[in-house]
Amino acid sequence: MDATRTTRQLEETIDNFEKQKIKDIKNIFSEFITIEMLFHGKALEIYTAAYQNIQNIDENEDLEVFRSSLYPPDYQSRLDIVRANSKSPLQTTGSLKSSLKTVQVRKFKC
């Protein structure tokens, strides 16, 4: 009698263990598949948006922008702007001497 009862308890324990194992595996795979579907769904959204952006590129307009960047409108006008904003060598030397005097005076006052 004792052996039969122990055998039944052992069979119940094994059955319960198998039921729990099946539930756990089912939950693990369900969560894994859900996560993978979310990942691939989001990837599909991103790829769709990228594809639409690529299709919206206007080749002619892009080519015009590229061509205009190759040949700046007027080199002479750019040179005039640089000349107007730069100082002559004499002005630079004078301002350099005055800033050196200021530094020397500050050095001695401290």
N, C-alpha and C positions, 0 to 999 in steps of 0.2 A: 503494500500500500504506500509506504513512504517513497519508494522509488517511482511509482506512478505519479504521485503528487509532485514530486520534485521535477520529473520529466515535463509535466504540464506547465509548471511555473517557468521552467527553462524555455519551453516552446513559446510561452506568452512573452517572456522577456525578449527572445529573439525576434518574435513578430513585432513587438513594440519598437525594438531597435530598427528593424527594417522599415517600418512605417515612418518613423522619424527621419531615417536616412533618405527615404524617397521624397518626403516633404522638403527637407533641407536642400537636396539636389535640385528639386523643382524650383524652389525659391531662388537659389543661386543662379541657375540658368535663366530664369525669368528676369531677374534683375540685370544680368549680363546682357541679355538680348535687348531689354529696354534701353539700357545705356548706349549700346551700339546703334540702335535705331535712332536715338536722339542725336548721337554724334554724326551719323551719316546724313540725317535729315538736315542738321545745321550745315554740314559740309555742302550738301546739295543747294541749300539757300545761298551760300557764299559763292559757289561756282555759278549759279544762275545769275546772280548780280554781276559777277565778273564778266560772264559771257555777254550780258546785256550792255555793260559799259564798253566792252570791246566792239560790239556791233554799232554802238553810237558814235564811234570815232569817225570824224569827217576827214577822209584822206586828203582831199584838196585843200581844206583849211590848214591842216597840219603841215602840208607841203609848203604852203605860202608862208607860214610862220617860220619854218626852217629856212626857206630862201631869204626871208627878210633878215634873219639873224646872221647869214653869211656875208651880206653886204650892208654895213651900216649906212645910214642915209647920207651923211656928209662928213668926211674926215676933217675938213677945214674948220667947220663950225665947232667941232669938238676940241680942236687945237686952240681956237680962240678962247673957249671957256677955260681951258687949263691955263693959258697965259694970263687971263684976267684974274684968276684966283691965286696965281703964284706971285711971289715977291721977287724983285730983281736981286742979283747977288750982293749989291751994295746995301740994300735994305736988310738983307739977311745978316750980313756981317755986323752992321750997326746994332741990330737987335740982339745979336749974340754977345757983343761986348757989354751992352747994358745989362743983360741977364747975368753975365759973369760978375759984374760989379755988384749987383744985388746979392748974389750968393756970397761973395767975399765979405760984404758989409754984414750980412747976417751971421757969418761965421765968427767974426770978431766981436759982435755984440753979445753973443751967447756966453 
